[in-house]
Amino acid sequence: MNIYQIHDIAKLIEGNSYVGRGIVIGKTEDGKKACTAYFIMGRSANSRNRIFTEKGGKVFTEPFDASKVEDPSLIIYTALRREGDHLIVTNGDQTDTIGDALLAGKTFAEALETREFEPDAPNFTPRISGMLTFTPGDFTYQMSILKSADAQGSACNRFTFSYRSLPGLGHFLHTYVCDGSPIPTFQGEPERVAIPNDLDEFTASLWNALDSDNKISLYVRYTDLASGQEENRLINKMK
Protein backbone atom coordinates (compact mmCIF):
# COMPACT_ATOMS: atom_id res chain seq x y z
CA MET A 1 0.00 0.00 0.00
CA ASN A 2 1.40 3.36 -1.06
CA ILE A 3 0.24 5.85 1.56
CA TYR A 4 1.78 8.69 -0.45
CA GLN A 5 -0.13 7.94 -3.65
CA ILE A 6 -1.59 10.99 -5.34
CA HIS A 7 -4.95 10.24 -6.95
CA ASP A 8 -6.74 11.59 -9.99
CA ILE A 9 -9.75 13.29 -8.39
CA ALA A 10 -12.01 12.28 -11.26
CA LYS A 11 -11.26 8.61 -10.65
CA LEU A 12 -12.06 9.02 -6.94
CA ILE A 13 -15.48 10.46 -7.77
CA GLU A 14 -16.61 8.67 -10.93
CA GLY A 15 -19.41 6.19 -10.32
CA ASN A 16 -20.19 7.62 -6.88
CA SER A 17 -23.64 9.17 -7.09
CA TYR A 18 -23.35 11.30 -3.97
CA VAL A 19 -20.18 12.62 -2.36
CA GLY A 20 -22.15 15.67 -1.17
CA ARG A 21 -20.21 18.92 -0.94
CA GLY A 22 -16.47 18.98 -1.48
CA ILE A 23 -13.42 21.19 -0.93
CA VAL A 24 -10.07 20.86 -2.71
CA ILE A 25 -6.96 22.84 -1.75
CA GLY A 26 -3.46 22.38 -3.12
CA LYS A 27 -0.61 23.62 -5.30
CA THR A 28 -0.19 23.21 -9.05
CA GLU A 29 2.45 20.84 -10.38
CA ASP A 30 4.77 23.68 -11.40
CA GLY A 31 4.57 25.14 -7.87
CA LYS A 32 3.39 28.51 -9.17
CA LYS A 33 -0.29 28.62 -8.16
CA ALA A 34 -2.61 27.80 -5.29
CA CYS A 35 -5.78 25.90 -6.15
CA THR A 36 -9.03 26.29 -4.24
CA ALA A 37 -12.17 24.45 -5.36
CA TYR A 38 -15.65 23.96 -3.93
CA PHE A 39 -18.62 22.05 -5.31
CA ILE A 40 -22.13 21.31 -4.13
CA MET A 41 -24.50 18.45 -4.90
CA GLY A 42 -28.10 17.87 -3.90
CA ARG A 43 -30.88 15.31 -3.93
CA SER A 44 -33.91 17.37 -2.84
CA ALA A 45 -35.68 20.04 -4.88
CA ASN A 46 -34.74 22.60 -2.21
CA SER A 47 -31.03 21.75 -2.50
CA ARG A 48 -31.04 21.64 -6.28
CA ASN A 49 -32.64 25.06 -6.54
CA ARG A 50 -29.28 26.81 -6.16
CA ILE A 51 -26.52 28.51 -8.07
CA PHE A 52 -23.14 30.02 -7.22
CA THR A 53 -22.63 33.74 -7.66
CA GLU A 54 -19.43 35.75 -7.27
CA LYS A 55 -19.53 39.29 -5.94
CA GLY A 56 -16.58 41.36 -4.79
CA GLY A 57 -14.28 38.35 -4.65
CA LYS A 58 -16.70 36.38 -2.48
CA VAL A 59 -18.69 33.34 -3.61
CA PHE A 60 -22.26 32.82 -2.45
CA THR A 61 -24.90 30.13 -2.80
CA GLU A 62 -28.15 31.70 -3.93
CA PRO A 63 -31.58 30.42 -5.00
CA PHE A 64 -32.06 29.86 -8.71
CA ASP A 65 -35.78 30.47 -8.25
CA ALA A 66 -36.49 32.39 -5.03
CA SER A 67 -40.19 31.47 -5.18
CA LYS A 68 -39.35 27.78 -4.69
CA VAL A 69 -37.13 28.09 -1.61
CA GLU A 70 -38.45 25.88 1.20
CA ASP A 71 -35.80 26.31 3.91
CA PRO A 72 -32.77 28.59 3.33
CA SER A 73 -31.07 27.88 6.67
CA LEU A 74 -28.54 25.27 5.52
CA ILE A 75 -28.34 25.96 1.79
CA ILE A 76 -27.80 29.74 1.44
CA TYR A 77 -24.45 31.06 2.70
CA THR A 78 -21.10 32.64 1.85
CA ALA A 79 -18.98 29.76 0.50
CA LEU A 80 -15.69 31.60 -0.08
CA ARG A 81 -14.29 34.75 1.53
CA ARG A 82 -10.89 36.45 1.71
CA GLU A 83 -9.66 38.09 4.91
CA GLY A 84 -6.21 39.64 4.57
CA ASP A 85 -3.73 36.84 3.85
CA HIS A 86 -6.37 34.16 4.44
CA LEU A 87 -8.74 32.59 1.92
CA ILE A 88 -11.62 30.73 3.58
CA VAL A 89 -13.87 28.15 1.91
CA THR A 90 -16.56 26.09 3.65
CA ASN A 91 -19.84 24.26 3.11
CA GLY A 92 -21.92 26.56 5.31
CA ASP A 93 -22.22 29.79 7.24
CA GLN A 94 -19.09 28.88 9.21
CA THR A 95 -17.25 30.77 6.44
CA ASP A 96 -18.35 33.94 8.20
CA THR A 97 -17.70 32.44 11.64
CA ILE A 98 -14.06 31.89 10.64
CA GLY A 99 -13.69 35.25 8.90
CA ASP A 100 -15.14 37.19 11.82
CA ALA A 101 -12.96 35.25 14.27
CA LEU A 102 -9.82 36.14 12.32
CA LEU A 103 -10.78 39.81 12.48
CA ALA A 104 -11.08 39.39 16.27
CA GLY A 105 -7.58 37.91 16.50
CA LYS A 106 -8.63 34.27 16.84
CA THR A 107 -7.52 31.22 14.86
CA PHE A 108 -9.18 28.88 12.38
CA ALA A 109 -9.44 26.13 15.01
CA GLU A 110 -10.72 28.48 17.71
CA ALA A 111 -13.48 29.70 15.40
CA LEU A 112 -14.65 26.15 14.68
CA GLU A 113 -14.75 25.24 18.37
CA THR A 114 -17.93 27.33 18.41
CA ARG A 115 -19.61 25.29 15.67
CA GLU A 116 -20.71 21.69 15.10
CA PHE A 117 -22.25 19.44 12.44
CA GLU A 118 -25.49 20.42 10.75
CA PRO A 119 -28.77 19.73 12.61
CA ASP A 120 -30.24 17.58 9.85
CA ALA A 121 -30.90 14.29 11.65
CA PRO A 122 -30.48 11.46 10.88
CA ASN A 123 -27.67 12.48 8.49
CA PHE A 124 -25.92 15.00 10.77
CA THR A 125 -24.06 16.37 7.76
CA PRO A 126 -20.47 17.32 8.63
CA ARG A 127 -19.32 20.90 8.39
CA ILE A 128 -16.19 20.96 6.23
CA SER A 129 -13.89 23.98 6.06
CA GLY A 130 -10.59 25.01 4.55
CA MET A 131 -8.30 28.01 4.84
CA LEU A 132 -5.25 29.04 2.84
CA THR A 133 -2.76 31.37 4.51
CA PHE A 134 -0.60 33.17 1.97
CA THR A 135 3.02 34.08 2.64
CA PRO A 136 5.43 35.76 0.17
CA GLY A 137 5.52 33.39 -2.80
CA ASP A 138 3.90 30.47 -0.99
CA PHE A 139 1.06 29.33 1.30
CA THR A 140 0.08 26.83 3.95
CA TYR A 141 -3.42 25.49 4.47
CA GLN A 142 -5.71 23.92 7.01
CA MET A 143 -8.79 21.76 6.62
CA SER A 144 -11.43 20.80 9.15
CA ILE A 145 -14.37 18.47 9.53
CA LEU A 146 -16.93 18.66 12.36
CA LYS A 147 -18.75 15.33 12.72
CA SER A 148 -21.33 13.71 14.93
CA ALA A 149 -19.78 11.43 17.54
CA ASP A 150 -22.64 8.94 17.29
CA ALA A 151 -25.87 8.07 15.48
CA GLN A 152 -27.88 10.18 17.91
CA GLY A 153 -25.97 13.43 17.35
CA SER A 154 -25.22 13.68 21.07
CA ALA A 155 -21.75 15.25 20.67
CA CYS A 156 -19.44 16.78 18.07
CA ASN A 157 -15.97 15.52 17.17
CA ARG A 158 -13.64 18.08 15.58
CA PHE A 159 -10.71 17.19 13.32
CA THR A 160 -8.23 19.76 11.97
CA PHE A 161 -5.47 19.03 9.44
CA SER A 162 -2.56 21.38 8.73
CA TYR A 163 -0.48 21.20 5.54
CA ARG A 164 2.61 22.63 3.92
CA SER A 165 1.92 23.18 0.23
CA LEU A 166 3.79 20.81 -2.12
CA PRO A 167 3.89 21.03 -5.93
CA GLY A 168 1.26 18.89 -7.63
CA LEU A 169 -0.42 17.84 -4.39
CA GLY A 170 -3.86 18.77 -3.12
CA HIS A 171 -6.22 17.49 -0.45
CA PHE A 172 -9.87 16.65 -1.04
CA LEU A 173 -12.43 16.69 1.77
CA HIS A 174 -16.11 15.91 1.16
CA THR A 175 -19.16 15.49 3.35
CA TYR A 176 -20.26 11.95 2.47
CA VAL A 177 -18.72 8.61 1.58
CA CYS A 178 -21.59 7.79 -0.81
CA ASP A 179 -25.37 7.87 -1.00
CA GLY A 180 -27.40 6.08 1.66
CA SER A 181 -30.10 6.39 4.30
CA PRO A 182 -28.85 7.87 6.49
CA ILE A 183 -26.00 9.17 4.35
CA PRO A 184 -22.62 7.94 5.67
CA THR A 185 -20.28 10.79 6.59
CA PHE A 186 -16.72 11.15 5.32
CA GLN A 187 -14.14 8.99 7.10
CA GLY A 188 -10.41 9.45 7.67
CA GLU A 189 -7.97 12.07 6.42
CA PRO A 190 -8.58 14.31 3.39
CA GLU A 191 -7.67 12.43 0.23
CA ARG A 192 -4.46 13.18 -1.68
CA VAL A 193 -5.21 14.39 -5.22
CA ALA A 194 -3.25 15.74 -8.16
CA ILE A 195 -3.42 19.45 -9.01
CA PRO A 196 -2.55 20.10 -12.67
CA ASN A 197 -1.17 23.37 -13.98
CA ASP A 198 -4.13 23.96 -16.28
CA LEU A 199 -7.16 25.51 -14.58
CA ASP A 200 -9.57 24.51 -17.33
CA GLU A 201 -8.31 20.94 -17.32
CA PHE A 202 -8.85 20.60 -13.57
CA THR A 203 -12.27 22.29 -13.67
CA ALA A 204 -13.57 20.12 -16.51
CA SER A 205 -12.20 16.92 -14.98
CA LEU A 206 -13.87 17.59 -11.64
CA TRP A 207 -17.20 18.79 -13.06
CA ASN A 208 -17.51 15.94 -15.56
CA ALA A 209 -16.77 13.35 -12.85
CA LEU A 210 -19.58 14.52 -10.56
CA ASP A 211 -22.87 12.64 -10.87
CA SER A 212 -24.93 14.28 -13.61
CA ASP A 213 -28.21 14.08 -11.68
CA ASN A 214 -26.96 15.36 -8.34
CA LYS A 215 -24.28 17.95 -9.17
CA ILE A 216 -25.32 21.57 -8.79
CA SER A 217 -22.40 24.02 -8.93
CA LEU A 218 -18.59 24.21 -8.99
CA TYR A 219 -16.17 27.06 -8.32
CA VAL A 220 -12.42 26.86 -8.89
CA ARG A 221 -9.84 29.58 -8.21
CA TYR A 222 -6.14 29.51 -9.11
CA THR A 223 -4.04 32.17 -7.36
CA ASP A 224 -0.62 33.08 -8.78
CA LEU A 225 1.80 32.95 -5.86
CA ALA A 226 4.19 35.51 -7.32
CA SER A 227 1.71 38.19 -8.44
CA GLY A 228 -1.39 37.36 -6.40
CA GLN A 229 -3.45 37.39 -9.59
CA GLU A 230 -6.57 35.25 -9.41
CA GLU A 231 -8.21 33.27 -12.21
CA ASN A 232 -11.61 31.70 -11.59
CA ARG A 233 -14.04 29.30 -13.17
CA LEU A 234 -17.70 29.05 -12.11
CA ILE A 235 -20.14 26.44 -13.40
CA ASN A 236 -23.85 26.23 -12.53
CA LYS A 237 -26.03 23.38 -13.73
CA MET A 238 -29.07 25.67 -13.52
CA LYS A 239 -28.70 28.54 -15.97
C-alpha positions in Angstrom: 0.0 0.0 0.0 1.4 3.4 -1.1 0.2 5.8 1.6 1.8 8.7 -0.5 -0.1 7.9 -3.7 -1.6 11.0 -5.3 -5.0 10.2 -7.0 -6.7 11.6 -10.0 -9.7 13.3 -8.4 -12.0 12.3 -11.3 -11.3 8.6 -10.6 -12.1 9.0 -6.9 -15.5 10.5 -7.8 -16.6 8.7 -10.9 -19.4 6.2 -10.3 -20.2 7.6 -6.9 -23.6 9.2 -7.1 -23.3 11.3 -4.0 -20.2 12.6 -2.4 -22.1 15.7 -1.2 -20.2 18.9 -0.9 -16.5 19.0 -1.5 -13.4 21.2 -0.9 -10.1 20.9 -2.7 -7.0 22.8 -1.7 -3.5 22.4 -3.1 -0.6 23.6 -5.3 -0.2 23.2 -9.1 2.4 20.8 -10.4 4.8 23.7 -11.4 4.6 25.1 -7.9 3.4 28.5 -9.2 -0.3 28.6 -8.2 -2.6 27.8 -5.3 -5.8 25.9 -6.1 -9.0 26.3 -4.2 -12.2 24.5 -5.4 -15.6 24.0 -3.9 -18.6 22.1 -5.3 -22.1 21.3 -4.1 -24.5 18.5 -4.9 -28.1 17.9 -3.9 -30.9 15.3 -3.9 -33.9 17.4 -2.8 -35.7 20.0 -4.9 -34.7 22.6 -2.2 -31.0 21.7 -2.5 -31.0 21.6 -6.3 -32.6 25.1 -6.5 -29.3 26.8 -6.2 -26.5 28.5 -8.1 -23.1 30.0 -7.2 -22.6 33.7 -7.7 -19.4 35.7 -7.3 -19.5 39.3 -5.9 -16.6 41.4 -4.8 -14.3 38.4 -4.7 -16.7 36.4 -2.5 -18.7 33.3 -3.6 -22.3 32.8 -2.5 -24.9 30.1 -2.8 -28.2 31.7 -3.9 -31.6 30.4 -5.0 -32.1 29.9 -8.7 -35.8 30.5 -8.3 -36.5 32.4 -5.0 -40.2 31.5 -5.2 -39.4 27.8 -4.7 -37.1 28.1 -1.6 -38.5 25.9 1.2 -35.8 26.3 3.9 -32.8 28.6 3.3 -31.1 27.9 6.7 -28.5 25.3 5.5 -28.3 26.0 1.8 -27.8 29.7 1.4 -24.5 31.1 2.7 -21.1 32.6 1.8 -19.0 29.8 0.5 -15.7 31.6 -0.1 -14.3 34.7 1.5 -10.9 36.5 1.7 -9.7 38.1 4.9 -6.2 39.6 4.6 -3.7 36.8 3.8 -6.4 34.2 4.4 -8.7 32.6 1.9 -11.6 30.7 3.6 -13.9 28.2 1.9 -16.6 26.1 3.6 -19.8 24.3 3.1 -21.9 26.6 5.3 -22.2 29.8 7.2 -19.1 28.9 9.2 -17.3 30.8 6.4 -18.3 33.9 8.2 -17.7 32.4 11.6 -14.1 31.9 10.6 -13.7 35.2 8.9 -15.1 37.2 11.8 -13.0 35.3 14.3 -9.8 36.1 12.3 -10.8 39.8 12.5 -11.1 39.4 16.3 -7.6 37.9 16.5 -8.6 34.3 16.8 -7.5 31.2 14.9 -9.2 28.9 12.4 -9.4 26.1 15.0 -10.7 28.5 17.7 -13.5 29.7 15.4 -14.6 26.2 14.7 -14.7 25.2 18.4 -17.9 27.3 18.4 -19.6 25.3 15.7 -20.7 21.7 15.1 -22.2 19.4 12.4 -25.5 20.4 10.8 -28.8 19.7 12.6 -30.2 17.6 9.8 -30.9 14.3 11.7 -30.5 11.5 10.9 -27.7 12.5 8.5 -25.9 15.0 10.8 -24.1 16.4 7.8 -20.5 17.3 8.6 -19.3 20.9 8.4 -16.2 21.0 6.2 -13.9 24.0 6.1 -10.6 25.0 4.5 -8.3 28.0 4.8 -5.2 29.0 2.8 -2.8 31.4 4.5 -0.6 33.2 2.0 3.0 34.1 2.6 5.4 35.8 0.2 5.5 33.4 -2.8 3.9 30.5 -1.0 1.1 29.3 1.3 0.1 26.8 4.0 -3.4 25.5 4.5 -5.7 23.9 7.0 -8.8 21.8 6.6 -11.4 20.8 9.2 -14.4 18.5 9.5 -16.9 18.7 12.4 -18.8 15.3 12.7 -21.3 13.7 14.9 -19.8 11.4 17.5 -22.6 8.9 17.3 -25.9 8.1 15.5 -27.9 10.2 17.9 -26.0 13.4 17.3 -25.2 13.7 21.1 -21.7 15.2 20.7 -19.4 16.8 18.1 -16.0 15.5 17.2 -13.6 18.1 15.6 -10.7 17.2 13.3 -8.2 19.8 12.0 -5.5 19.0 9.4 -2.6 21.4 8.7 -0.5 21.2 5.5 2.6 22.6 3.9 1.9 23.2 0.2 3.8 20.8 -2.1 3.9 21.0 -5.9 1.3 18.9 -7.6 -0.4 17.8 -4.4 -3.9 18.8 -3.1 -6.2 17.5 -0.4 -9.9 16.6 -1.0 -12.4 16.7 1.8 -16.1 15.9 1.2 -19.2 15.5 3.4 -20.3 11.9 2.5 -18.7 8.6 1.6 -21.6 7.8 -0.8 -25.4 7.9 -1.0 -27.4 6.1 1.7 -30.1 6.4 4.3 -28.9 7.9 6.5 -26.0 9.2 4.4 -22.6 7.9 5.7 -20.3 10.8 6.6 -16.7 11.2 5.3 -14.1 9.0 7.1 -10.4 9.5 7.7 -8.0 12.1 6.4 -8.6 14.3 3.4 -7.7 12.4 0.2 -4.5 13.2 -1.7 -5.2 14.4 -5.2 -3.3 15.7 -8.2 -3.4 19.5 -9.0 -2.5 20.1 -12.7 -1.2 23.4 -14.0 -4.1 24.0 -16.3 -7.2 25.5 -14.6 -9.6 24.5 -17.3 -8.3 20.9 -17.3 -8.9 20.6 -13.6 -12.3 22.3 -13.7 -13.6 20.1 -16.5 -12.2 16.9 -15.0 -13.9 17.6 -11.6 -17.2 18.8 -13.1 -17.5 15.9 -15.6 -16.8 13.3 -12.8 -19.6 14.5 -10.6 -22.9 12.6 -10.9 -24.9 14.3 -13.6 -28.2 14.1 -11.7 -27.0 15.4 -8.3 -24.3 17.9 -9.2 -25.3 21.6 -8.8 -22.4 24.0 -8.9 -18.6 24.2 -9.0 -16.2 27.1 -8.3 -12.4 26.9 -8.9 -9.8 29.6 -8.2 -6.1 29.5 -9.1 -4.0 32.2 -7.4 -0.6 33.1 -8.8 1.8 33.0 -5.9 4.2 35.5 -7.3 1.7 38.2 -8.4 -1.4 37.4 -6.4 -3.5 37.4 -9.6 -6.6 35.3 -9.4 -8.2 33.3 -12.2 -11.6 31.7 -11.6 -14.0 29.3 -13.2 -17.7 29.1 -12.1 -20.1 26.4 -13.4 -23.8 26.2 -12.5 -26.0 23.4 -13.7 -29.1 25.7 -13.5 -28.7 28.5 -16.0 
